[in-house]
Amino acid sequence: MRISLAWLAIASLASATPAPVYPGYKVVWSDTFGGKAGASPDKGRWNLITDVQTNGEVQTYTTSSQNLQLSGGDTVQLVPRKSKSGKWTSARIETKSTFTPSAGKITSFEAVIRFGDNGAGQKQGIWPAFWMLGDAVHHGTPWPLCGELDIMESVNGLPTAYGTTHCGKGEKGGPCNEPNGRGGSVGSDNGWHTWTLQVDRTNGGDWRGEVIRWLKDGQVYHSMSGADIGDQGIWATLAHSPLFIILNVAVGGSWPGAPNGNTVGSYGSMMEVEYVAVYKST
């Protein structure tokens, strides 16, 4: 969506534009982030996370509108900020609902996302992501055995986005090449793009022929099959089990490295999301 000034002026009074409908698919869940500027996302759909810090990240997640807000123009903004004392804060939200890819169907997870306009020289350590974890992590199953599907990640403002899988029993290497994960990448920029992950279970019941695909703007840039994983139980954690969706902007961590004196927060380093939707083929 390209938002005009006139639209911004009246957006809080209007209904959000629905997620797109694609031929052969139905929307089973969506959020288009309508609402008053400065408000929180719908707490009936999202858990607002404040108690997670992993991978050596330095931010603290908050529910403050300084870090997490509806724009008033049918988007949600996740904004990292640095305080005068040097502390970083940011935002992370997770769907309350879980989604299990259906046998015989294609299940798609999709969001339209852009990034703030700061250049790479001002984004060292900034790490936005649109991703999913297996709900088993909420029930005692450790990472990475719970399964993780990263639909889109970007680090340090560089012109590349990544789609990655984490899985297995925690052994180094394994079917998902831990701890780095198994994935692909595609060129990208700060503009609006549609990021989609498809779990395709339409091959007639043989798990080895099932496929997970990563798409940018409708074009596949990476895929992985059950045969590639080679373990039915591990594949099931990724393609047959309940998953929940996460949006967050981390700061620092083992992958991007720490922020430095040139790293700038605020809207220039934010992640802005127009909609998140889950589809199933009909």
C-alpha positions as CSV (number, residue, x, y, z in Angstrom):
1,M,0.0,0.0,0.0
2,R,1.3,3.5,-0.8
3,I,-0.3,5.9,1.7
4,S,-1.2,9.4,0.7
5,L,-1.3,12.3,3.1
6,A,-5.1,12.6,2.7
7,W,-5.5,8.9,3.5
8,L,-3.3,9.3,6.6
9,A,-5.6,12.1,7.8
10,I,-8.7,10.0,7.7
11,A,-7.2,6.5,8.2
12,S,-8.2,6.2,11.9
13,L,-11.8,6.7,10.9
14,A,-11.8,4.0,8.1
15,S,-11.7,0.3,8.0
16,A,-8.4,-1.4,7.1
17,T,-8.0,-2.7,3.6
18,P,-8.4,-6.5,3.7
19,A,-5.6,-8.9,2.8
20,P,-5.6,-9.8,-0.9
21,V,-7.5,-12.8,-2.1
22,Y,-5.8,-15.1,-4.5
23,P,-7.5,-17.5,-6.9
24,G,-7.6,-21.0,-5.5
25,Y,-7.0,-19.9,-1.9
26,K,-9.0,-18.7,1.1
27,V,-7.8,-16.5,3.9
28,V,-7.9,-18.4,7.2
29,W,-6.4,-15.6,9.4
30,S,-5.2,-12.1,8.8
31,D,-4.5,-8.8,10.4
32,T,-4.4,-5.6,8.3
33,F,-3.5,-3.3,11.3
34,G,-6.3,-0.8,11.1
35,G,-6.7,1.5,14.0
36,K,-5.8,4.8,15.5
37,A,-2.2,6.1,15.2
38,G,-0.2,5.2,18.3
39,A,-2.4,2.3,19.4
40,S,-1.2,-1.2,20.1
41,P,-1.8,-4.0,17.6
42,D,-4.9,-6.1,18.3
43,K,-4.2,-7.9,21.6
44,G,-6.9,-10.5,20.6
45,R,-4.6,-11.5,17.7
46,W,-1.1,-10.8,19.1
47,N,0.9,-11.4,22.2
48,L,3.1,-8.4,22.9
49,I,6.4,-9.9,24.1
50,T,8.7,-8.3,26.7
51,D,10.5,-11.2,28.3
52,V,12.6,-12.7,25.5
53,Q,16.3,-12.0,24.7
54,T,18.3,-14.6,22.8
55,N,21.3,-14.9,20.5
56,G,23.3,-12.3,22.4
57,E,20.9,-9.5,21.5
58,V,21.1,-6.3,23.4
59,Q,17.6,-4.8,23.1
60,T,14.8,-5.0,25.6
61,Y,11.4,-5.5,24.1
62,T,8.7,-3.2,25.3
63,T,5.0,-2.5,24.7
64,S,5.6,1.2,24.5
65,S,4.2,3.1,21.5
66,Q,7.7,4.4,21.0
67,N,8.7,0.9,19.9
68,L,5.4,-0.6,18.7
69,Q,2.4,1.2,17.2
70,L,-0.2,1.2,14.6
71,S,0.6,4.0,12.1
72,G,-3.0,5.1,11.5
73,G,-2.5,4.2,7.9
74,D,-3.2,0.5,8.1
75,T,0.3,-0.6,9.1
76,V,2.1,-1.6,12.2
77,Q,5.6,-0.2,13.0
78,L,8.3,-2.0,15.1
79,V,10.8,0.7,15.9
80,P,14.2,0.1,17.6
81,R,15.4,3.1,19.8
82,K,18.5,4.0,21.7
83,S,18.1,5.9,25.0
84,K,20.4,8.7,26.1
85,S,22.0,6.2,28.5
86,G,22.8,3.9,25.5
87,K,20.2,1.2,26.2
88,W,18.3,-0.2,23.2
89,T,14.6,-1.0,23.2
90,S,12.5,-2.6,20.4
91,A,9.4,-4.7,19.8
92,R,8.3,-8.3,19.2
93,I,4.8,-9.6,18.6
94,E,3.6,-13.2,18.3
95,T,0.3,-14.6,17.1
96,K,-2.0,-16.0,19.7
97,S,-3.3,-18.5,17.0
98,T,-1.3,-21.4,15.7
99,F,-1.5,-22.8,12.2
100,T,-1.0,-26.4,11.1
101,P,-0.3,-27.0,7.4
102,S,-3.1,-29.3,6.2
103,A,-2.5,-32.6,4.3
104,G,-3.5,-32.3,0.7
105,K,-3.3,-28.4,0.8
106,I,-0.9,-25.6,0.3
107,T,-0.7,-23.4,3.3
108,S,0.8,-19.9,2.8
109,F,2.1,-17.4,5.3
110,E,2.5,-13.9,3.9
111,A,3.3,-10.4,4.9
112,V,4.0,-7.1,3.1
113,I,7.0,-5.4,4.7
114,R,9.2,-2.4,4.2
115,F,12.2,-1.1,6.2
116,G,13.1,2.4,7.3
117,D,15.2,4.5,5.0
118,N,18.5,4.6,7.0
119,G,21.4,3.3,5.0
120,A,23.5,0.3,5.9
121,G,26.1,2.5,7.6
122,Q,23.4,3.4,10.2
123,K,22.0,-0.1,10.7
124,Q,24.9,-2.1,12.1
125,G,23.3,-4.6,14.5
126,I,19.7,-4.0,13.3
127,W,18.0,-7.4,12.7
128,P,14.3,-7.4,11.5
129,A,12.5,-10.7,11.0
130,F,9.2,-12.3,9.9
131,W,9.3,-15.9,11.1
132,M,7.6,-18.9,12.8
133,L,8.3,-21.3,15.6
134,G,6.8,-24.7,16.3
135,D,4.2,-24.3,19.1
136,A,5.9,-27.3,20.7
137,V,8.4,-24.8,22.2
138,H,5.6,-23.7,24.5
139,H,5.2,-27.3,25.7
140,G,8.7,-28.2,26.7
141,T,10.3,-29.1,23.4
142,P,13.6,-27.4,23.1
143,W,14.9,-25.3,20.1
144,P,15.7,-26.4,17.4
145,L,13.7,-29.6,17.8
146,C,10.5,-27.5,18.0
147,G,11.2,-26.4,14.4
148,E,11.7,-22.8,13.1
149,L,10.9,-21.4,9.7
150,D,12.4,-17.9,9.0
151,I,10.3,-16.4,6.2
152,M,12.4,-13.2,5.9
153,E,15.4,-11.8,7.9
154,S,17.7,-9.0,7.1
155,V,20.8,-7.8,9.0
156,N,22.7,-4.6,9.1
157,G,20.7,-2.9,6.4
158,L,22.4,-4.9,3.7
159,P,20.6,-5.5,0.4
160,T,20.0,-9.2,1.0
161,A,17.1,-11.1,2.7
162,Y,17.3,-14.6,4.0
163,G,14.9,-17.5,4.3
164,T,16.1,-20.2,6.7
165,T,15.1,-23.4,8.4
166,H,16.2,-24.6,11.9
167,C,15.5,-28.1,13.0
168,G,16.9,-31.3,14.5
169,K,17.9,-32.5,17.9
170,G,20.5,-29.9,18.7
171,E,23.4,-31.7,17.2
172,K,26.0,-29.6,15.3
173,G,25.2,-30.0,11.5
174,G,22.3,-32.4,11.2
175,P,19.5,-32.0,8.7
176,C,19.4,-28.2,9.1
177,N,23.1,-27.5,9.3
178,E,22.9,-26.2,12.8
179,P,23.7,-23.7,14.3
180,N,23.6,-21.7,11.1
181,G,20.4,-23.3,9.6
182,R,19.6,-24.3,6.1
183,G,18.4,-21.7,3.7
184,G,18.6,-19.4,0.8
185,S,18.8,-15.6,0.1
186,V,17.6,-13.0,-2.4
187,G,18.5,-9.4,-3.2
188,S,16.2,-6.8,-1.6
189,D,16.0,-3.2,-0.5
190,N,14.1,-1.0,1.9
191,G,10.9,-0.8,-0.2
192,W,7.6,-2.6,0.1
193,H,7.9,-6.3,-0.7
194,T,5.6,-9.4,-0.3
195,W,7.3,-12.2,1.6
196,T,5.6,-15.6,1.5
197,L,6.3,-19.1,2.7
198,Q,4.3,-22.0,1.3
199,V,4.0,-25.5,2.8
200,D,2.9,-27.7,0.0
201,R,1.4,-31.0,1.0
202,T,-0.4,-31.7,-2.3
203,N,1.8,-34.6,-3.5
204,G,-0.5,-37.4,-2.4
205,G,0.7,-38.3,1.1
206,D,4.4,-39.0,0.7
207,W,6.2,-36.7,3.1
208,R,9.4,-36.9,1.1
209,G,7.7,-35.1,-1.8
210,E,6.3,-32.3,0.3
211,V,7.9,-29.0,-0.3
212,I,8.4,-25.7,1.6
213,R,9.0,-22.7,-0.7
214,W,10.2,-19.2,0.0
215,L,8.9,-16.4,-2.2
216,K,9.6,-12.7,-2.7
217,D,7.0,-10.8,-4.6
218,G,5.5,-14.1,-5.9
219,Q,8.8,-15.5,-7.1
220,V,10.4,-18.6,-5.5
221,Y,13.9,-18.0,-4.4
222,H,14.5,-21.1,-2.2
223,S,12.8,-24.4,-1.6
224,M,13.3,-27.5,0.5
225,S,11.6,-31.0,0.4
226,G,11.0,-33.7,2.9
227,A,13.6,-35.7,1.0
228,D,16.1,-32.9,1.5
229,I,15.6,-33.2,5.3
230,G,15.6,-37.0,5.1
231,D,13.9,-37.6,8.5
232,Q,10.2,-38.0,8.7
233,G,9.9,-36.9,12.4
234,I,12.0,-33.8,11.9
235,W,10.1,-32.9,8.7
236,A,6.9,-33.2,10.7
237,T,8.1,-30.5,13.1
238,L,8.3,-28.1,10.1
239,A,5.4,-29.1,7.9
240,H,2.9,-31.1,9.9
241,S,2.8,-29.3,13.3
242,P,1.3,-26.2,14.8
243,L,3.3,-23.0,14.2
244,F,2.9,-19.4,15.4
245,I,4.0,-16.2,13.6
246,I,6.5,-13.7,15.0
247,L,7.4,-10.2,13.9
248,N,10.4,-8.5,15.6
249,V,13.3,-6.2,15.3
250,A,16.3,-7.4,17.3
251,V,19.4,-5.3,18.0
252,G,22.8,-6.9,18.1
253,G,23.2,-10.7,18.4
254,S,25.4,-13.4,17.1
255,W,24.6,-12.9,13.5
256,P,24.6,-9.1,12.8
257,G,27.1,-8.3,15.6
258,A,26.7,-5.4,18.1
259,P,25.5,-2.0,17.1
260,N,28.2,0.6,16.9
261,G,28.5,4.4,17.3
262,N,27.0,5.0,13.9
263,T,23.9,2.9,14.5
264,V,20.7,5.0,14.5
265,G,17.4,3.9,15.8
266,S,13.9,5.5,15.4
267,Y,11.8,5.3,12.2
268,G,14.8,5.1,9.9
269,S,15.6,1.7,11.2
270,M,12.1,0.3,11.7
271,M,10.2,-2.6,10.2
272,E,6.8,-1.6,8.9
273,V,4.2,-4.3,8.1
274,E,1.1,-3.7,6.0
275,Y,-0.6,-7.0,6.6
276,V,0.0,-10.6,7.8
277,A,-2.2,-13.4,6.4
278,V,-2.5,-17.1,6.3
279,Y,-4.0,-18.9,3.3
280,K,-5.0,-22.4,2.5
281,S,-5.6,-23.7,-1.0
282,T,-9.1,-24.7,-1.9
